[in-house]
Each structure stands twice: as structure tokens, then as C-alpha cells.
Amino acid sequence: MRVDLFDFELDKDLIAKEPARPRDHSRLLDLSDGQHIVDRHFYDLPDVLQKGDVLVFNDTKVIPARLYGAKGDALVEVTLYHPEDGLS
């Protein structure tokens, strides 16, 4: 997989600092028809889902553990998803 395809610039002001209130007012990007992009809210989800759809829940959390490294011209940034012994 070419992970460089996931690289993009994102204005820091567009990154949520805290959850939406109320929570069901969080934004939802709907690409379900394959031709149009529709801005929705999480409370619209029941209208978007169809019989046979599958929901996958991701309950991971980001911890403040980031490692930076370099070797020659190559730069590396690693975000850890769980604490390792001696790192916290």
C-alpha cells in the first residue's frame, strides 16, 4: 500500500479540539450514492443506512506519544496507540 496517497495538508482550524455538543450533531460525510458528496450530521445516520449495511466501531483513543526520527534525508513520525514500558 502506498501510504503517501493519504498525505494531505489540513488547516489546524479544521481539526476538532473537543466533541460536538450535543454529540449527535457531529458531522457526517455521506458518499453513499457514489456520485455526490453530501454533508450530514450523525443524527442523519438512520436515514442513510440500508438493510445489510455493517457498522464497524473504532474505540481507539490517541495518546500523546509521538516519536520523530531521521536517517539521512528520510524523516519519520510515529504515533503510538498504547503506552510502552518506560514511555508515558
C-alpha positions as CSV (number, residue, x, y, z in Angstrom):
1,M,0.0,0.0,0.0
2,R,1.3,3.5,-0.8
3,V,0.7,5.4,2.4
4,D,1.8,8.6,0.7
5,L,-1.6,8.6,-1.0
6,F,-3.0,9.5,2.4
7,D,-0.8,12.6,2.8
8,F,-2.6,16.0,2.6
9,E,-2.5,19.4,4.1
10,L,-5.2,20.2,6.7
11,D,-5.7,23.6,8.2
12,K,-5.3,23.2,12.0
13,D,-8.6,25.2,12.5
14,L,-10.5,22.4,10.8
15,I,-9.4,19.8,13.4
16,A,-11.9,19.3,16.3
17,K,-10.5,20.1,19.7
18,E,-13.5,18.6,21.6
19,P,-16.6,16.6,20.7
20,A,-19.6,18.2,19.2
21,R,-22.4,19.1,21.7
22,P,-24.8,17.6,21.6
23,R,-22.8,14.6,20.3
24,D,-25.2,13.6,17.6
25,H,-24.6,17.0,15.9
26,S,-21.1,15.8,14.8
27,R,-20.6,16.0,11.1
28,L,-21.1,13.0,8.7
29,L,-19.8,12.9,5.2
30,D,-22.2,10.9,3.0
31,L,-20.8,9.2,-0.1
32,S,-23.4,6.5,-0.3
33,D,-24.6,7.1,-3.8
34,G,-21.1,7.0,-5.3
35,Q,-21.6,10.2,-7.3
36,H,-22.4,13.0,-4.8
37,I,-20.9,14.2,-1.6
38,V,-23.5,15.2,1.0
39,D,-22.8,17.0,4.3
40,R,-24.9,15.5,7.0
41,H,-24.9,15.1,10.8
42,F,-24.6,11.9,12.8
43,Y,-28.4,12.1,13.7
44,D,-29.0,11.5,9.9
45,L,-27.3,8.1,10.1
46,P,-30.6,6.1,10.3
47,D,-31.7,7.7,7.1
48,V,-28.5,6.8,5.3
49,L,-28.2,3.1,6.4
50,Q,-29.8,0.4,4.3
51,K,-30.6,-3.2,5.1
52,G,-27.4,-5.3,5.0
53,D,-25.1,-2.4,5.9
54,V,-22.5,-3.1,8.5
55,L,-21.3,-0.7,11.2
56,V,-17.7,-1.1,12.5
57,F,-17.0,0.7,15.8
58,N,-13.5,2.0,16.4
59,D,-13.0,2.7,20.2
60,T,-9.3,3.5,20.0
61,K,-8.0,6.7,21.5
62,V,-5.0,8.8,20.6
63,I,-2.4,9.1,23.4
64,P,0.1,11.9,23.4
65,A,3.0,9.8,22.4
66,R,4.7,10.8,19.2
67,L,8.2,9.8,18.1
68,Y,10.3,11.7,15.5
69,G,13.3,10.3,13.7
70,A,15.6,10.9,10.8
71,K,18.1,8.9,8.8
72,G,19.9,10.8,6.1
73,D,17.1,12.7,4.2
74,A,14.4,10.4,5.4
75,L,12.1,11.8,8.1
76,V,9.8,9.5,10.2
77,E,7.0,10.4,12.6
78,V,5.4,7.6,14.6
79,T,2.2,8.0,16.7
80,L,1.9,5.2,19.4
81,Y,-1.5,3.9,20.1
82,H,-0.8,2.3,23.5
83,P,1.9,3.1,26.1
84,E,5.1,1.0,26.1
85,D,7.1,0.4,29.2
86,G,9.1,3.5,30.1
87,L,7.1,5.7,27.8
88,S,4.2,7.7,29.1
